[in-house]
Amino acid sequence: MAPPLSKNRLIGYARISTEDQAHDAQLDELRAAGCAEIHQEHGSGASRARPVLARLVRDINPGEVLVVVRLDRLARSVSHLLEVIERLEAKKAHFRSLRDPIDTSTPQGIFSLHVLGAVAQLERSLISERTRAGIKAAKARGKKPGNPGMRERRPDAIRKIALAREKVYLDELIASADRWMPTVRRMRPQHPWEDVVRVLADSGQAWTVARLRRAVGKLVSQHMADPVLLRPAPRTNPEDRLMTLIAGIAMTDPSLSLREIGVQLERMRERTPRGSLRWSASSVKKQLDRARKVGLALPVSTHDAN
């Protein structure tokens, strides 16, 4: 059994792939390692759908350590492992596998992670090379690439491919939802989709209105999101739209100062009520004060930063 890992709070994650297995062995090791709490999940190793893991990564706090018994309990591939670790690093949290030399809170663990990154790149290159070679060889033998059923437009083949694509799409939405759904939940339906997309774009996420509405609609259809998010936004005059947009930015990230909100508005090319593209802290504060007067629940921590 591994000894307790560090003074940081340890959060365990245990996954089994079939219902007839048991978590007991994983739970014992995670408890022995000193995990303050342990999250359990049932799911295939190949599936992208890991709702328990997605919530855990979303809610983990800075300095906390996500702990697993083995790497295969967490990730379905090297690239998926690196993606999860990258999201943990963005939250200033760490990761450790008890049976593997991966601990992102230590220099040795970081080195091992870099080696894994190189292996992932090699893996992608080899797969691409083998795919191209296979297609070339098949063409040389007179075979056409692709699914024969799809080439013949057979309804059963088309239906099967469509269902498989929908499952992949849903799995990808679930895996990424912790990056964009919090903003959607805070802003919808009070704000139009266009404003939500612009706030997400400012944080580096590329969405269109159509793609975002489809994504939210899909989660609603799976009972994973509130249908109220799809309601039409109320009609507002231009100044009220600006007020609610600024309120939405403040609610999305309560740590932002007035000046930081102003900088975000300038990046979004939002004009002040007087038509200027330059936002002062006082102009932002005026809009937030208006929002509070009409009853919007704003964070009390919004402040100016000199």
N, C-alpha and C positions, 0 to 999 in steps of 0.2 A: 504494500500500500504506500502511496506517495504521502510525504509529510505535508502539513499545512504549507501553503504556497507563499503568502506575503501578508503584509498588514492591510492591504487594500481589500475591500469587500468583494468576496468571491460569489459569483452567480453560476450555478451549475445548469447544464443542458443535457438531457438524456433523450435519445431517440431510438425507437425500435421499428423494424420494418414490417412485422406481421403481428397480428393480434395474439398468436399463441406463444410469443416470446414474452420475457419479463424484463422489467427495468431493474430488478433487484441488484444484479451485479454492478451495473453502472451507478445506481444510487449509493451503494456501499462505498465505492471508490470516491465518488464526489463528496460524500459526507466526511470520509476520512481525510480528504484534502482540505476540509474546512469551509465548504460552501455554506453560505448563510441561507440561501434558498436554492431550490432545484426546480427547473421547469421540465415537464415531460411531454413528449410528442410521439404519436404513431404516424408513420409515413414511410413510403418506399424511398430508398436511397437515390433512385433516379428521378423522383418527382421534384419539381420546382416549388410545389405548394408546401410551405412550411409556416403556417400562420403563427404557431407558438414562437418559433425562432424570430419571425418578422416583428412580433410584438416585443419580444425580449430585446432585440437590437434597437428598436425604436425607443424603448423606455429606459434603457441602461443609462446610468449616471457617469459623469466624468470620474476617472480613477478606479471605477469598478472593473472586475476581471471576469470575462465569460470563460467558463471552464468546461471542457468535455473530456471524456475518457480517451477517445481516439478521434483522429481527424475524420474518419468515415462516418462518425456519428453526427458530424456537423454538416459536411459538404458533400455534394454529389460529384464534384470534379475539382481539380486544382484551381481553375478559373473562378468557380463558385466560392471556394475557400478564400481566395484573395479578395473577392468582392465583399464578402462578409467582414473580413478584417479591415478593409478600407472604410467600410461604414462605421465600424467600431472606432477606428482612429479618428474619424470625423467627429465622433461624440467624445473624444479624449478618453476612451475606455480601452481596455487591453484584452488579449486573448491568450489562453494557454490550453494545450492538450497534454494530459497527464502521461500518456505513453509515447509521445513524439517530442522531438527537440524544438517545439514551437512555444515561445513565451515572448510576446511582443513588449513586455516590460523590461526585457534584458537585452544587452547587445548581442549575445549569442543567438537568442531567438529571432532578432531582427535579421541577422545574417542568414539563418535558415530560411526565413521568409523570402529573402532576396533570391536564394537558390531555387525555391519553389516557383518564384515568378519566372525565372529563366527556364525552368522545366515546362511551365505552362506555355510559354512562347514557342518552345521547341515542339511541344505536343500539337499546337495549332498549326505550325508550319508543316509537320509530317502528315497530319490529316489532310491538309490542303493539297500537298504533293501527291499523296496516294489517291485522292479523289480525282485529280486531273489525269494521273496515269491510268486509272481504271476506266475513265470515260474514253480516253484515247484508244485503249486496247479494245474496248467494246465496239467503238466505231470501226476499227480496223477489221473486226470480225463480222461487220454488217449489222450489228445490233444497235438499236436506238436507245439512248439513255432515258431514264424516267420511268414512271409507273405505267405499265401496259393498260391497266383499267382506265386511267385518266386519258391516255391517248385515244382509247376507243370510246371515251365519254360514257362509260357504263355508270348508271345512276348509283349503284351500290358503292362503287369505288369513289365517286365524287362525294357521296355522303360521308363515307369513312374518312376521307382526307379532310373534309370540312369540320367534322367533329374533332379530329386530332388537332387541327389548327386552332379551334376554339379553346381546347384544353390548354395548349401551349400559351395562348394569349392570356387566359385567365391566370395560369400559373405565374406568368411574368408580371401581371398586374399585382398579384398578391405579394410577390417577392419585392416589388418596388414601392408598394403603397405607403410605407412609412416615410418616404421622401416627399410625397406630394399630397396625400390625403389629409394630413393635418391642416394644410393651408386651405384645401377645399372645404373642410368642415367648418373652419373659422369664418370663411367668406361667403359661402353659399347658404341660402339663396338671396341674402341681402345684397350681394354684389353681382353684376353681370359676369358671364363667363369670360368676356374679353379682359376684364380687370384681373380675374383670377389668373388667367394665362400670363398677363404681364408681370404680376408679382412672382409667379413661378419662374418666368424667364429671367428676372433679375437675380434669382438665386442659381442661375445656370441650368435650368431645366427647360428643354425645348418641347413645347406643346403647341398644338393648334386648338381652337375652340372645338372643332369637330372631334378631334382625337380625345380631348379631355372629357367631353360630354359622353362619348361612347364608353370610355374607361369607367367613369362613374356609373353610367347606366348598367354596365356589365356587373359591377360589384353590387349594385342595388338588386339586380335580377337574381343574384346568388345569396341575397339576404345578408350581405356583408357591409352594407352601407344604408343609411337612412334615406327613404324615398324623397324626403323633404328637400334633399340637395338638388333634385331635378326640377323643382318648382321654378316658374319664371321669376326673374328678379323684378322688384317693384320699379315702376317708372319714376325717374327723378329728373329734376332740372340740372343743368350742367354744374352749378355750384354745389348742389347736394351730392351729385355723383362724386365730385372731388373730395368732399368731406368724408363720405363713406369709404372711398378708396384709401384715404390716409388713415382712417380708423382701422380698416382691414389690415394695412401694413403694420400698424402698431400692435394689433392683436396677434398677428402672425409671429412677431418677434418682439416680446415685451422689453427685451434688453436694449433695443435701439434708442439712442438719444434723439432729440428733436432735430439736431443737425444731420444725423445719420439718415433719418427719414427724408429730410430735404435732399440729401445727396441721391438717395434712391429715386425720388421723384424726378430729379434732374436727369438721371440715367434713363428713366422711362419717358423722357421728353414731355412730362406733364407741365402745363403752364399754370401759373398762379392766377387767382381771380382777376388780376390786373393785366394778364397776358405775358408776364415775364417767365423766362425759363430758369431763372435763379430763385432758389427757395431759401429764405432765412428761417432761423429757428422760431422767430416770433410768428411768421406766416403759418408754419406748421402748427404751432401751439394754438393759434386762433381757430384753425379748423378742428383740432382735437377738442377744444373747449366747446365749440358748436356741437360736436358729436355727443359730448357728455350731456349737454342741455337737452338734446332730443332723446336721451335715454340709452345710448349705446354703451355697452359694458366694456370700458376700456381699461387696460392695465394701469395701476397707479404708479408703476415704476418708470413710466416714460418721462425722461428728463433731458435737460439741455446739457451739452458737454462742450466746454470751452476748449 
